Amino acid sequence: MDVTAVRGYALSSPIEPVQERPFHGGTRRLLKRDVVLVVVETAAGYRGFATAGASSSAMREYFEGDSQGTFADVMTETVAEALIGSSIQDITEAHAAIIETDLPPRLQTEAISAIDVALHDIRGKEVGAPVYELLAERFDTSPNTEMPLYASAGMYMEPSGYVEQARTLEELGFFGYKYRPGIGPAGDRETVERLIEATDEMEIMLDVHTWWKLEEAYGFETVTELVTHAADRGAYWIEEPVEPDDYEGYIDLAASGAPLAGGESEPTPEGLLDLARTNAVDFLQGDVRHHEGFTGCLDAVEYCRGRPVEFVPHNFGTWFGLLANAHLVAAAPEVSLLEYPVFEGDPVLDAALSGDPDPGMYPFDLAFDILADTPAIKDGQLTLSDEPGLGIDVDLDVIEDYPFVEGPWTEFHYD
C-alpha cells in the first residue's frame, strides 16, 4: 500500500434541545456527539475509512478542554506527514511510523487505532476479501457472520423508564439490555428488581461508571452491596464498578462471585491484557476504535481463548463503529456478542416498533447517516456482508451536513 493521503474530518451531531439527566448528586447535560471520520487513500486508488469518537476513557479529555477537532487536525497533519509517501507491506509498519512522531501516548494510540482500521479496509479491498476473512486467517478460525446484539441504552431514569425500554427491546429480539444506573442506592436496587421481574429471557447488564464519577461517590461498601445485589438477582454483568485503574477494587468485588466487565477505558492494548490478568473480570471489553485497531485487539482475544473470560467488544458510537467491531467478532475465537447502542429515531428499529415508545437514549443522527446503507439487523441479530474490506459505504455528505461544534459533548454538574 503506497499511502497518498490521510485526512481527518471532525463532525458533530447536536442534541437539540439539550437534554438534562438528573443522577445521584447532580445532573448530566448532553449537548452533542462528536465523531472524527478518517480517510486514507493509496496510489492504487483504494480508499479506507475509520472513525474515532468519544469513549469513557476519552471523556476526561473533553472535561479538560480538548476537542475532537484537535484529533482531526492530528490525523490531517502529524499522521499524514508520517505516512504519506510510505509503502506499507505490513500494517504494523504504520503503527511504528506513528510511534516515531512526537504525539503524546494517548493521541498515538487513537491515531494507530484509526489507521489500523482504515488500512485493514484497504487491504481487504486489495485482495477482494472482507476484513473478517483476513482476521480469521490469523486466528485459524471459520468466520461466523451472524451475531447476537445486546442493546445499550437506559441513562439515568426512574425505574419505570428503564422497565419500559427493556420491554420494548426484548420484543425486538435483543440478547440483553444494558443500562446506566446512578439515581441513588435505593433507586438502583429497585431498578434491578423491577428489570428482572419485567423481562423473560433477555439478559440484564449494568454499566455503572457513574458510581465513580459521582462527586460524592457511593463509597466502596455501598458499591459492594449494590454489585452483590445485582449479581444475586441474576444480572449478566456489572460493568466498570470502580475506576478503571482500581484493579484492587475489581479483585475485591470479584471475590463476591459477581460477574464483572471492563476494559473499554484502558488506554492501551497492554492495559486490556493487564486487566484480564487480574482474573477479576468475566468480560473483557476491547474496542478496535480505541485499542490500536484490529491488530491491537488480537493479543487480548487470544488471551481470552480457552480461559474463563469472554472478549465482548465495546461499541458506543456510530453504525460504522458497530460494523468495524463486528468484523472482529465474526473472526475471533470464542467471541459472539456485540454492543448495539440505541439512539432515538434508529431507522433499523423504527420499522419494528409498531407504536411502542422509542427506546433510544438521545438523538444521534450522525450515528446512522454516516453510512449510505442500513446494516442488516433483524430480531436482535446482525449479519455481515461478504463485500471486500469492511463492506461499508460511507456517505461523505456528512462532512458538509455535520459541521464540527467546539466544546465538550457532555457535562457533569454537581449539586
RODO-2510 file (C-alpha; in nm, 4 decimals, decimal comma):
residues 415
     n   res          X          Y          Z
     1     m     0,0000     0,0000     0,0000
     2     d     0,1507     0,3295    -0,1121
     3     v    -0,0195     0,5938     0,1012
     4     t    -0,1026     0,9157    -0,0837
     5     a    -0,3462     1,0881     0,1548
     6     v    -0,4616     1,0824     0,5172
     7     r    -0,7444     1,3125     0,6218
     8     g    -0,9436     1,3612     0,9392
     9     y    -1,2834     1,5301     0,9463
    10     a    -1,4295     1,6452     1,2783
    11     l    -1,8084     1,6111     1,2835
    12     s    -2,0722     1,6980     1,5422
    13     s    -2,4266     1,5723     1,5835
    14     p    -2,6121     1,8232     1,8048
    15     i    -2,8595     1,7089     2,0690
    16     e    -3,1373     1,9632     2,0326
    17     p    -3,2798     2,0626     2,2655
    18     v    -3,0015     1,9925     2,5139
    19     q    -3,1007     1,7074     2,7442
    20     e    -3,0514     1,7088     3,1194
    21     r    -3,0410     1,3809     3,3099
    22     p    -3,0505     1,4012     3,6917
    23     f    -2,8430     1,1456     3,8795
    24     h    -2,7481     1,0977     4,2433
    25     g    -2,5923     1,4291     4,3480
    26     g    -2,6082     1,6144     4,0201
    27     t    -2,7215     1,6497     3,6606
    28     r    -2,5630     1,5396     3,3368
    29     r    -2,6085     1,7650     3,0330
    30     l    -2,5985     1,6055     2,6882
    31     l    -2,5014     1,8624     2,4256
    32     k    -2,3893     1,6721     2,1145
    33     r    -2,1962     1,3684     1,9970
    34     d    -1,8657     1,4045     1,8126
    35     v    -1,7066     1,1772     1,5554
    36     v    -1,3847     1,2010     1,3585
    37     l    -1,4079     1,0404     1,0149
    38     v    -1,0671     0,9255     0,8897
    39     v    -1,0000     0,8652     0,5199
    40     v    -0,6806     0,7026     0,3867
    41     e    -0,6021     0,6813     0,0140
    42     t    -0,3428     0,4825    -0,1788
    43     a    -0,1703     0,5206    -0,5153
    44     a    -0,3682     0,2232    -0,6474
    45     g    -0,6897     0,4155    -0,5984
    46     y    -0,8147     0,2366    -0,2873
    47     r    -0,9732     0,4297    -0,0060
    48     g    -1,0069     0,3080     0,3515
    49     f    -1,2231     0,4512     0,6286
    50     a    -1,2241     0,4599     1,0066
    51     t    -1,3919     0,6565     1,2850
    52     a    -1,2781     0,7810     1,6205
    53     g    -1,5092     0,9156     1,8856
    54     a    -1,5891     0,9681     2,2488
    55     s    -1,5466     0,6781     2,4886
    56     s    -1,5365     0,6695     2,8660
    57     s    -1,1596     0,6968     2,8528
    58     a    -1,1802     0,9954     2,6200
    59     m    -1,4442     1,1822     2,8179
    60     r    -1,1815     1,3082     3,0609
    61     e    -1,0074     1,4842     2,7732
    62     y    -1,3220     1,6770     2,6952
    63     f    -1,3600     1,7884     3,0533
    64     e    -1,0080     1,9317     3,0292
    65     g    -1,0982     2,1277     2,7180
    66     d    -0,9619     1,9155     2,4336
    67     s    -1,1883     1,8505     2,1361
    68     q    -1,2427     1,6066     1,8550
    69     g    -1,1393     1,8881     1,6243
    70     t    -0,7910     1,8627     1,7687
    71     f    -0,7744     1,4928     1,6835
    72     a    -0,8896     1,5539     1,3261
    73     d    -0,6039     1,8008     1,2892
    74     v    -0,3625     1,5400     1,4269
    75     m    -0,4687     1,2961     1,1561
    76     t    -0,4539     1,5500     0,8723
    77     e    -0,1207     1,6956     0,9804
    78     t     0,1103     1,4832     1,2001
    79     v    -0,0148     1,1392     1,0979
    80     a    -0,0399     1,2338     0,7314
    81     e     0,3189     1,3612     0,7380
    82     a     0,4341     1,0339     0,8934
    83     l     0,2570     0,8096     0,6404
    84     i     0,2202     0,9862     0,3060
    85     g     0,4774     0,8556     0,0599
    86     s     0,5407     0,5373     0,2547
    87     s     0,4953     0,1910     0,1074
    88     i     0,3319    -0,0269     0,3716
    89     q     0,3621    -0,4031     0,3392
    90     d     0,2625    -0,4931     0,6946
    91     i     0,0063    -0,2765     0,8736
    92     t     0,2244    -0,2703     1,1853
    93     e     0,4714    -0,0601     0,9854
    94     a     0,2162     0,2212     1,0048
    95     h     0,1959     0,1704     1,3816
    96     a     0,5721     0,2113     1,4051
    97     a     0,5699     0,5291     1,1957
    98     i     0,3111     0,6896     1,4236
    99     i     0,5043     0,5865     1,7352
   100     e     0,8054     0,7729     1,5958
   101     t     0,6110     1,1020     1,5914
   102     d     0,6127     1,3428     1,8849
   103     l     0,2458     1,2843     1,9618
   104     p     0,1679     1,2103     2,3285
   105     p     0,0870     0,8426     2,4018
   106     r    -0,2887     0,8964     2,4224
   107     l    -0,3056     1,0507     2,0752
   108     q    -0,0654     0,7913     1,9337
   109     t    -0,2997     0,5138     2,0444
   110     e    -0,6063     0,6853     1,8988
   111     a    -0,4223     0,7561     1,5717
   112     i    -0,2915     0,3998     1,5434
   113     s    -0,6437     0,2691     1,6062
   114     a    -0,7936     0,4712     1,3212
   115     i    -0,5117     0,3981     1,0766
   116     d    -0,5159     0,0259     1,1560
   117     v    -0,8887     0,0008     1,0809
   118     a    -0,8586     0,2066     0,7604
   119     l    -0,5620     0,0040     0,6341
   120     h    -0,7425    -0,3235     0,7028
   121     d    -1,0316    -0,1821     0,4984
   122     i    -0,7890    -0,1111     0,2132
   123     r    -0,6109    -0,4470     0,2411
   124     g    -0,9427    -0,6293     0,2154
   125     k    -1,0339    -0,4278    -0,0930
   126     e    -0,6941    -0,5028    -0,2485
   127     v    -0,7341    -0,8790    -0,2155
   128     g    -1,1116    -0,8855    -0,2660
   129     a    -1,1951    -1,0264     0,0780
   130     p    -1,3884    -0,8987     0,3797
   131     v    -1,1769    -0,7992     0,6792
   132     y    -1,3198    -1,0830     0,8862
   133     e    -1,1642    -1,3335     0,6435
   134     l    -0,8238    -1,1699     0,6850
   135     l    -0,8614    -1,1887     1,0631
   136     a    -0,9866    -1,5476     1,0552
   137     e    -0,6622    -1,6486     0,8842
   138     r    -0,4670    -1,5077     1,1782
   139     f    -0,6892    -1,6787     1,4340
   140     d    -0,7190    -2,0017     1,2317
   141     t    -1,0973    -1,9906     1,2645
   142     s    -1,4002    -2,0150     1,0385
   143     p    -1,5862    -1,6803     1,0323
   144     n    -1,9375    -1,6555     1,1715
   145     t    -2,1060    -1,3577     1,0099
   146     e    -2,4261    -1,3706     1,2187
   147     m    -2,4035    -1,2431     1,5747
   148     p    -2,6407    -1,1533     1,8582
   149     l    -2,6564    -0,7937     1,9769
   150     y    -2,7192    -0,6578     2,3213
   151     a    -2,8964    -0,3225     2,3394
   152     s    -2,7058    -0,0448     2,5142
   153     a    -2,9489     0,2223     2,6327
   154     g    -3,1036     0,3404     2,9588
   155     m    -2,9430     0,6517     3,1086
   156     y    -3,0447     0,7982     3,4486
   157     m    -3,4199     0,7491     3,4605
   158     e    -3,6818     0,6488     3,7097
   159     p    -3,7054     0,2677     3,7421
   160     s    -4,0258     0,2650     3,5366
   161     g    -3,8405     0,4266     3,2453
   162     y    -3,5777     0,1529     3,2404
   163     v    -3,8516    -0,1113     3,2522
   164     e    -4,0356     0,0443     2,9582
   165     q    -3,7176     0,0466     2,7485
   166     a    -3,6273    -0,3097     2,8421
   167     r    -3,9678    -0,4474     2,7491
   168     t    -3,9550    -0,2797     2,4089
   169     l    -3,6028    -0,4031     2,3380
   170     e    -3,6862    -0,7563     2,4441
   171     e    -3,9743    -0,7563     2,1954
   172     l    -3,7236    -0,6503     1,9301
   173     g    -3,5197    -0,9638     1,9966
   174     f    -3,2038    -0,8293     2,1616
   175     f    -2,9909    -1,0684     2,3659
   176     g    -2,9610    -0,8250     2,6533
   177     y    -3,0357    -0,4783     2,7855
   178     k    -2,7542    -0,2680     2,9301
   179     y    -2,8424     0,0453     3,1213
   180     r    -2,6721     0,3175     3,3225
   181     p    -2,7826     0,3423     3,6850
   182     g    -2,6716     0,6109     3,9301
   183     i    -3,0026     0,7501     4,0586
   184     g    -2,9142     0,6674     4,4187
   185     p    -2,8571     0,3383     4,6007
   186     a    -3,2263     0,2764     4,6730
   187     g    -3,3297     0,3591     4,3159
   188     d    -3,0515     0,1451     4,1714
   189     r    -3,1627    -0,1526     4,3813
   190     e    -3,5260    -0,1037     4,2812
   191     t    -3,4321    -0,0813     3,9120
   192     v    -3,2540    -0,4176     3,9218
   193     e    -3,5505    -0,5790     4,0941
   194     r    -3,8039    -0,4400     3,8502
   195     l    -3,5995    -0,5218     3,5390
   196     i    -3,5509    -0,8831     3,6425
   197     e    -3,9238    -0,9139     3,7082
   198     a    -4,0224    -0,7395     3,3830
   199     t    -3,8073    -0,9408     3,1410
   200     d    -3,8265    -1,3050     3,0421
   201     e    -3,5262    -1,4392     2,8503
   202     m    -3,3364    -1,1156     2,7875
   203     e    -3,0225    -1,0651     2,9974
   204     i    -2,9721    -0,7545     3,2106
   205     m    -2,6370    -0,5733     3,2290
   206     l    -2,5436    -0,2692     3,4394
   207     d    -2,2947    -0,0093     3,3150
   208     v    -2,2152     0,1595     3,6459
   209     h    -1,9363     0,4011     3,5551
   210     t    -2,1430     0,6842     3,7033
   211     w    -2,0828     0,5404     4,0514
   212     w    -1,7219     0,6551     4,0441
   213     k    -1,7978     0,9766     3,8551
   214     l    -2,0222     1,0987     4,1358
   215     e    -1,8744     1,3929     4,3238
   216     e    -1,9930     1,2278     4,6427
   217     a    -1,9333     0,8693     4,5398
   218     y    -2,1345     0,5884     4,6903
   219     g    -1,8320     0,4527     4,8715
   220     f    -1,6877     0,1059     4,8329
   221     e    -1,9179    -0,0507     5,0928
   222     t    -2,2273     0,0714     4,9095
   223     v    -2,0808    -0,0304     4,5713
   224     t    -2,0089    -0,3784     4,7070
   225     e    -2,3654    -0,4117     4,8334
   226     l    -2,5119    -0,2958     4,5019
   227     v    -2,2866    -0,5242     4,2963
   228     t    -2,3732    -0,8215     4,5161
   229     h    -2,7427    -0,7360     4,4995
   230     a    -2,7376    -0,7177     4,1182
   231     a    -2,5443    -1,0456     4,0910
   232     d    -2,7787    -1,2231     4,3318
   233     r    -3,0763    -1,1112     4,1238
   234     g    -2,9236    -1,2572     3,8067
   235     a    -2,7520    -0,9655     3,6331
   236     y    -2,5440    -1,0885     3,3395
   237     w    -2,2633    -0,8494     3,4270
   238     i    -2,1783    -0,5331     3,6194
   239     e    -1,9546    -0,3077     3,4104
   240     e    -1,6843    -0,0719     3,5401
   241     p    -1,7993    -0,0783     3,9060
   242     v    -1,4827     0,1054     4,0139
   243     e    -1,2425     0,3466     3,8462
   244     p    -1,0628     0,1826     3,5529
   245     d    -0,7202     0,1768     3,7189
   246     d    -0,8523     0,0417     4,0509
   247     y    -0,7510    -0,3179     3,9903
   248     e    -0,7609    -0,3944     4,3625
   249     g    -1,1218    -0,2800     4,3690
   250     y    -1,2021    -0,5131     4,0788
   251     i    -1,0308    -0,8002     4,2584
   252     d    -1,2151    -0,7345     4,5852
   253     l    -1,5525    -0,7211     4,4102
   254     a    -1,4770    -1,0327     4,2067
   255     a    -1,4278    -1,2241     4,5316
   256     s    -1,8036    -1,1946     4,5847
   257     g    -1,8611    -1,4050     4,2743
   258     a    -2,0308    -1,1196     4,0862
   259     p    -1,9761    -1,1238     3,7070
   260     l    -1,7742    -0,8128     3,6233
   261     a    -1,6956    -0,6440     3,2907
   262     g    -1,4388    -0,3810     3,1996
   263     g    -1,1673    -0,2742     2,9631
   264     e    -1,3167    -0,0008     2,7434
   265     s    -1,1360     0,2684     2,9458
   266     e    -0,7969     0,1009     2,9290
   267     p    -0,5740     0,3448     2,7389
   268     t    -0,3687     0,0783     2,5570
   269     p    -0,3904    -0,2814     2,4327
   270     e    -0,1379    -0,3714     2,7033
   271     g    -0,3815    -0,2316     2,9591
   272     l    -0,6504    -0,4676     2,8317
   273     l    -0,4197    -0,7596     2,8983
   274     d    -0,3232    -0,6255     3,2415
   275     l    -0,6900    -0,6089     3,3425
   276     a    -0,7572    -0,9581     3,2081
   277     r    -0,4617    -1,0973     3,4008
   278     t    -0,6116    -0,9817     3,7311
   279     n    -0,8672    -1,2622     3,6825
   280     a    -1,1221    -1,0147     3,8159
   281     v    -1,3335    -0,9641     3,5012
   282     d    -1,5523    -1,2193     3,3294
   283     f    -1,5973    -0,9993     3,0220
   284     l    -1,3149    -0,8013     2,8590
   285     q    -1,4302    -0,5035     2,6521
   286     g    -1,1755    -0,4029     2,3924
   287     d    -1,2623    -0,1759     2,1015
   288     v    -1,0925    -0,1568     1,7609
   289     r    -1,1546     0,2202     1,7604
   290     h    -0,9540     0,2776     2,0783
   291     h    -0,7155    -0,0158     2,1287
   292     e    -0,4953     0,0116     1,8188
   293     g    -0,7443    -0,1342     1,5773
   294     f    -0,7783    -0,4984     1,4834
   295     t    -0,4070    -0,5546     1,5373
   296     g    -0,4173    -0,4133     1,8880
   297     c    -0,7073    -0,6351     1,9938
   298     l    -0,5527    -0,9616     1,8697
   299     d    -0,3496    -1,0394     2,1823
   300     a    -0,6433    -0,9715     2,4139
   301     v    -0,8679    -1,2014     2,2104
   302     e    -0,6035    -1,4751     2,2140
   303     y    -0,5527    -1,4326     2,5880
   304     c    -0,9239    -1,4941     2,6485
   305     r    -0,9185    -1,8055     2,4290
   306     g    -0,9645    -2,1107     2,6490
   307     r    -0,9883    -1,9014     2,9671
   308     p    -1,2941    -1,8113     3,1773
   309     v    -1,3052    -1,4561     3,0429
   310     e    -1,5041    -1,3623     2,7323
   311     f    -1,3984    -1,0900     2,4913
   312     v    -1,7011    -0,8700     2,4169
   313     p    -1,6184    -0,5598     2,2104
   314     h    -1,7216    -0,2210     2,3392
   315     n    -1,9061    -0,0014     2,0918
   316     f    -2,0784     0,3210     2,1873
   317     g    -2,0769     0,5172     1,8654
   318     t    -2,1939     0,5047     1,5065
   319     w    -2,3049     0,2241     1,2814
   320     f    -1,9538     0,2422     1,1360
   321     g    -1,8032     0,1501     1,4740
   322     l    -2,0602    -0,1258     1,5083
   323     l    -1,9634    -0,2866     1,1775
   324     a    -1,5893    -0,2430     1,2325
   325     n    -1,6066    -0,4258     1,5661
   326     a    -1,8402    -0,6817     1,4088
   327     h    -1,5591    -0,7970     1,1772
   328     l    -1,3530    -0,8797     1,4845
   329     v    -1,6438    -1,0686     1,6412
   330     a    -1,7041    -1,2630     1,3194
   331     a    -1,3466    -1,3931     1,3101
   332     a    -1,2358    -1,4143     1,6733
   333     p    -1,2442    -1,7470     1,8588
   334     e    -1,4981    -1,7836     2,1395
   335     v    -1,6408    -1,4367     2,0690
   336     s    -2,0017    -1,3896     1,9626
   337     l    -2,1671    -1,0906     2,1303
   338     l    -2,1610    -0,7241     2,0256
   339     e    -2,2865    -0,3990     2,1799
   340     y    -2,5578    -0,2086     1,9913
   341     p    -2,6098     0,1471     2,1195
   342     v    -2,9734     0,2520     2,0863
   343     f    -3,0305     0,6144     1,9880
   344     e    -3,3565     0,7955     1,9204
   345     g    -3,5016     0,7542     1,5742
   346     d    -3,2996     0,4422     1,4890
   347     p    -3,4033     0,3526     1,1307
   348     v    -3,3452    -0,0193     1,1914
   349     l    -3,5711    -0,0287     1,4955
   350     d    -3,8378     0,2209     1,3867
   351     a    -3,9969    -0,0184     1,1410
   352     a    -4,0352    -0,2850     1,4070
   353     l    -4,1531    -0,0679     1,6972
   354     s    -4,5223    -0,0832     1,5976
   355     g    -4,6146     0,2192     1,8042
   356     d    -4,4050     0,1277     2,1087
   357     p    -4,2162     0,4133     2,2781
   358     d    -3,8761     0,4929     2,1262
   359     p    -3,6162     0,3160     2,3441
   360     g    -3,3312     0,5415     2,2335
   361     m    -3,1107     0,7250     2,4831
   362     y    -3,0977     1,0580     2,2962
   363     p    -3,0733     1,1812     1,9344
   364     f    -2,7525     1,0988     1,7450
   365     d    -2,8485     1,1259     1,3790
   366     l    -2,4878     1,1100     1,2579
   367     a    -2,4654     0,7588     1,4005
   368     f    -2,6931     0,6444     1,1177
   369     d    -2,6275     0,8995     0,8457
   370     i    -2,2549     0,8227     0,8291
   371     l    -2,3423     0,5118     0,6239
   372     a    -2,5075     0,5120     0,2842
   373     d    -2,6721     0,1776     0,3608
   374     t    -2,8511     0,0293     0,6593
   375     p    -2,6850    -0,2607     0,8474
   376     a    -2,8546    -0,5981     0,8129
   377     i    -3,0167    -0,6275     1,1562
   378     k    -3,3220    -0,8360     1,2299
   379     d    -3,4613    -0,9766     1,5544
   380     g    -3,1618    -0,8552     1,7511
   381     q    -2,9028    -1,0134     1,5214
   382     l    -2,6511    -0,8548     1,2852
   383     t    -2,5416    -1,0199     0,9623
   384     l    -2,2222    -0,9004     0,7931
   385     s    -2,1951    -0,8870     0,4164
   386     d    -1,9193    -1,0564     0,2160
   387     e    -1,8174    -0,7332     0,0419
   388     p    -1,4412    -0,6633     0,0368
   389     g    -1,2805    -0,4677     0,3181
   390     l    -1,5198    -0,3508     0,5845
   391     g    -1,8038    -0,3693     0,3327
   392     i    -1,9037    -0,0177     0,4371
   393     d    -2,0179     0,2574     0,2026
   394     v    -1,9536     0,5856     0,3847
   395     d    -2,1774     0,8789     0,2938
   396     l    -1,9259     1,1619     0,2543
   397     d    -2,2097     1,4156     0,2575
   398     v    -2,1833     1,4027     0,6378
   399     i    -1,8699     1,6186     0,6100
   400     e    -2,0904     1,9056     0,4937
   401     d    -2,4033     1,8124     0,6854
   402     y    -2,2483     1,7774     1,0321
   403     p    -2,0006     2,0640     1,0843
   404     f    -1,7914     2,0433     1,3982
   405     v    -1,9110     2,2341     1,7054
   406     e    -1,6484     2,3311     1,9614
   407     g    -1,6803     2,2320     2,3242
   408     p    -1,7492     1,9205     2,5320
   409     w    -2,0102     1,6713     2,4214
   410     t    -2,1337     1,6158     2,7774
   411     e    -2,1026     1,7864     3,1137
   412     f    -2,1494     1,6681     3,4705
   413     h    -2,2870     1,9303     3,7082
   414     y    -2,2922     1,8540     4,0789
   415     d    -2,5341     1,9826     4,3421
***
